[in-house]
Amino acid sequence: MDIIKELYDRNLYFIIEEIFTFLDVKTIKNCFLVSYNWNENLRKYKIWKRFFCKKLKNNLKFELLSELNGWNKLLNEQENDYETEGQGEKLYEDICTKIWDSLDELVSAPIISKKLYTGSNILCMVAHYNYLFSGMTDSTIRVWTLCQPTKHNKPIKILEGHRKEVRSLAGHGPYLASASSDIRIWSLETWAMLRVLKYPGEICLQVSLLSDRILCVSEEFRLSLWHWFGHKSIQFMYNTSLAQQGTPDFIRIGEVFIVAAYILQHYSAHLGNHCNLGKDPKEYDNER
């Protein structure tokens, strides 16, 4: 008798959920390999989502980690786009697989800090690809590893090439973008400088390296945009004024919006135009 199929046929899925709370992630994944019927029923009734919800409800450590990473918000969002391709269930599976077996270590591990010797003043920092990068006033980029101890806490690499201070850093995949009086793209595999991008303006205040675009905002509050698909395929598209005078105190560039302050305002990260806060971000994607 197929116990999983029988329980689902009798609408007793809550018994399966209760059983699965006593299993580890590896055992649950193996259950999908037992037979076609097990695989079909477990996916049909979204066992990973139910497993996630039970752990979120019953485990305080899991609840804390979910809150810190924003995973609990998944339950309040519309998942219609994910569900059509099974991506919603895959997302819950990925979360459980990544952290459940090491949950105690992740939550209870002591915070370790150390002093780094920079040799100059730091203007910006970013952690990416197991490295910590700092943009310096002496126009260099200093690199520390986050995985291994370094001798005397000195940088393992110093990237040189900029002529002025480095004001912003951004990482994406095996690449790092740095912004000063120009934008430079670096390889994190060879540490070579791959491209130099010029733009109108004196200093770039904020650079963002997205999946298909490079964006920067200059001191004159002008947005410059390049399409890119790796360092060998970068095409300048346009630059535009963001209609704000002077130097902003705060800028953040995201996939859809650019947030800038004096007065909090939103701009499209695709077109550079001012956005209505009440407008659906997807409408701006349709305007591209």
C-alpha positions in Angstrom: 0.0 0.0 0.0 1.2 3.5 -0.9 0.8 5.3 2.4 1.5 8.8 1.0 -1.1 8.4 -1.8 -3.6 6.9 0.6 -3.3 9.8 3.0 -3.6 12.4 0.3 -6.6 10.6 -1.3 -8.3 10.7 2.1 -7.5 14.4 2.5 -5.3 13.6 5.5 -2.3 15.7 4.3 -1.9 17.2 7.8 -0.7 13.8 9.0 2.0 13.9 6.3 3.0 17.4 7.3 3.3 16.3 11.0 5.5 13.3 10.0 7.7 15.6 7.9 8.4 17.9 10.8 10.5 15.1 12.3 12.6 14.7 9.1 15.6 16.6 8.0 15.8 18.3 4.7 17.9 15.6 3.0 15.3 12.9 3.9 12.5 15.0 2.6 14.3 15.5 -0.7 14.8 11.7 -0.9 11.0 11.2 -0.5 10.5 12.9 -3.9 12.6 10.1 -5.4 10.7 7.2 -4.1 8.1 7.1 -6.9 6.2 9.1 -9.4 3.1 9.2 -7.2 5.1 10.5 -4.2 6.8 13.2 -6.3 3.5 14.3 -7.9 1.5 14.5 -4.6 4.3 16.2 -2.6 4.6 18.9 -5.2 0.9 19.2 -5.8 0.2 19.9 -2.1 3.3 22.2 -1.8 5.0 20.2 0.9 8.0 22.6 1.0 5.8 25.6 1.6 3.9 23.8 4.4 7.2 22.7 5.9 8.4 26.3 5.8 5.2 27.6 7.5 5.4 25.0 10.3 9.0 25.8 11.0 8.3 29.5 10.9 5.4 28.9 13.4 7.1 26.5 15.8 10.8 27.3 15.7 11.9 30.6 17.2 15.4 30.4 15.6 13.9 29.9 12.2 11.5 32.7 12.8 14.4 35.0 13.8 16.4 34.1 10.7 13.4 34.5 8.4 12.7 38.0 9.9 16.3 39.0 9.3 16.3 37.9 5.7 12.7 38.9 4.8 11.6 35.4 4.1 8.5 35.7 6.2 7.2 38.3 3.7 6.9 35.6 1.1 3.8 34.4 2.7 2.1 37.8 2.4 3.0 38.3 -1.3 1.1 37.3 -4.3 2.8 34.3 -5.9 0.7 33.8 -9.0 3.7 34.4 -11.3 5.8 31.8 -9.4 3.1 29.2 -9.0 2.5 28.9 -12.8 6.0 27.5 -13.3 6.4 25.9 -9.8 9.0 28.6 -8.9 7.2 29.5 -5.7 7.6 25.9 -4.3 11.2 25.8 -5.5 11.9 29.1 -3.6 10.7 27.5 -0.3 12.8 24.4 -1.1 15.9 26.4 -1.6 15.5 28.3 1.6 15.0 25.2 3.7 17.8 23.4 1.9 20.3 26.2 2.5 19.8 26.9 6.1 17.9 24.2 8.0 20.8 21.7 8.7 23.0 24.6 9.9 20.3 26.6 11.6 21.8 26.4 15.1 25.2 27.5 13.9 23.8 30.4 11.9 21.7 31.8 14.7 23.9 31.1 17.7 27.3 31.7 16.2 29.2 34.4 18.1 29.8 37.7 16.3 33.5 38.0 15.4 35.0 41.4 14.7 38.5 42.6 13.9 40.3 45.8 13.1 41.5 46.4 9.5 44.4 48.6 8.7 43.5 50.7 5.7 46.4 53.2 5.4 43.9 55.9 4.2 40.4 57.2 4.7 37.5 55.0 3.5 34.7 56.6 1.5 32.6 53.4 0.7 32.6 49.7 1.4 30.8 46.7 -0.1 31.0 42.9 0.7 30.8 40.6 -2.3 32.1 37.2 -3.4 33.6 36.5 0.1 35.6 39.7 -0.2 35.3 43.1 1.5 36.1 46.0 -0.8 36.8 49.6 0.3 37.0 52.7 -1.8 39.7 55.1 -0.6 40.4 58.8 -0.7 43.8 57.9 -2.2 42.0 56.6 -5.4 42.7 52.9 -4.6 40.4 50.0 -3.9 41.5 47.7 -1.0 40.5 44.1 -0.8 40.2 41.8 2.2 39.2 38.2 2.3 36.3 37.3 4.6 37.0 33.5 4.5 40.6 33.3 5.7 42.6 35.2 8.3 45.0 37.7 6.8 48.4 38.5 8.2 48.3 41.7 10.2 44.8 42.3 8.9 46.2 44.0 5.8 44.5 43.9 2.5 45.3 41.0 0.2 45.0 43.2 -2.9 45.1 46.9 -3.8 43.4 47.8 -7.1 44.8 51.0 -8.7 43.8 53.0 -11.7 41.4 55.7 -10.7 42.7 59.3 -10.6 40.4 60.6 -7.9 38.8 59.2 -4.8 36.7 56.2 -5.1 33.1 57.1 -4.1 31.0 54.0 -4.8 31.4 50.2 -5.3 29.1 47.6 -6.6 29.4 43.8 -7.2 27.6 41.5 -9.5 28.7 37.9 -10.2 32.5 37.8 -10.8 32.6 41.5 -11.4 33.2 44.7 -9.4 32.3 48.2 -10.5 34.1 51.2 -9.0 33.1 54.8 -9.5 35.3 57.9 -9.3 35.8 60.4 -12.2 35.1 57.4 -14.3 33.7 53.9 -13.9 35.9 50.8 -14.0 35.0 47.2 -14.2 37.2 44.6 -12.5 37.5 40.8 -12.7 37.3 39.1 -9.3 38.9 36.0 -10.8 42.1 37.7 -12.2 41.9 41.1 -10.5 42.4 42.7 -13.9 40.8 45.9 -14.9 38.5 45.0 -17.8 36.8 48.2 -18.9 36.8 52.0 -18.3 33.5 53.9 -18.8 33.5 57.6 -19.3 30.4 59.7 -18.4 29.5 63.4 -18.3 30.2 64.8 -14.8 33.0 65.2 -12.3 32.4 62.5 -9.7 30.0 59.6 -9.6 28.3 59.5 -6.3 26.6 56.1 -6.7 27.1 53.2 -9.1 25.0 50.1 -9.4 25.9 46.9 -11.3 22.6 45.1 -12.1 21.9 42.0 -14.1 21.6 43.8 -17.5 22.5 47.5 -16.7 25.1 49.7 -15.2 23.8 52.9 -13.7 25.6 55.9 -12.1 24.4 59.2 -10.6 26.9 62.1 -10.7 27.4 65.1 -8.5 25.3 67.1 -10.9 22.5 64.5 -10.2 22.6 63.2 -13.8 21.8 59.5 -14.4 23.9 57.6 -16.9 22.9 54.2 -18.1 24.7 51.4 -20.0 23.3 48.1 -21.1 25.7 45.3 -20.4 26.0 41.5 -20.7 29.5 40.9 -19.4 32.5 43.2 -19.8 32.8 42.5 -23.6 29.3 43.7 -24.3 28.7 47.2 -22.8 26.6 49.8 -24.7 26.0 53.3 -23.6 22.3 54.2 -23.8 21.8 57.7 -22.5 22.2 60.2 -19.6 19.5 62.4 -18.2 18.9 64.9 -15.5 17.0 63.7 -12.5 15.6 67.3 -12.0 17.2 67.9 -8.6 19.6 70.8 -7.9 22.8 70.4 -5.9 24.4 67.3 -4.3 21.9 64.9 -2.8 22.5 63.6 0.7 21.3 60.1 0.0 21.1 58.0 -3.2 20.2 54.3 -3.6 19.8 52.5 -7.0 17.6 49.4 -7.3 16.4 47.2 -10.1 13.3 49.4 -10.6 13.6 52.6 -8.5 16.3 55.2 -7.7 15.7 56.7 -4.3 17.1 60.2 -3.6 16.8 62.6 -0.8 16.6 65.9 0.1 12.8 65.3 -0.1 12.2 61.6 -0.6 11.6 61.0 -4.3 11.5 58.0 -6.6 12.8 57.7 -10.2 12.7 54.9 -12.6 15.9 52.9 -12.8 15.0 52.1 -16.4 14.1 55.5 -17.8 15.2 58.0 -15.2 11.8 59.7 -15.1 10.1 60.7 -11.8 7.7 58.1 -10.5 4.4 58.3 -8.7 4.8 56.3 -5.4 1.3 54.9 -5.9 2.0 53.5 -9.3 2.7 49.8 -9.8 6.5 49.3 -10.6 5.5 46.8 -13.3 3.9 49.7 -15.3 7.4 51.3 -15.6 8.8 48.0 -17.0 6.1 48.1 -19.7 7.1 51.6 -20.7 10.7 50.6 -21.6 
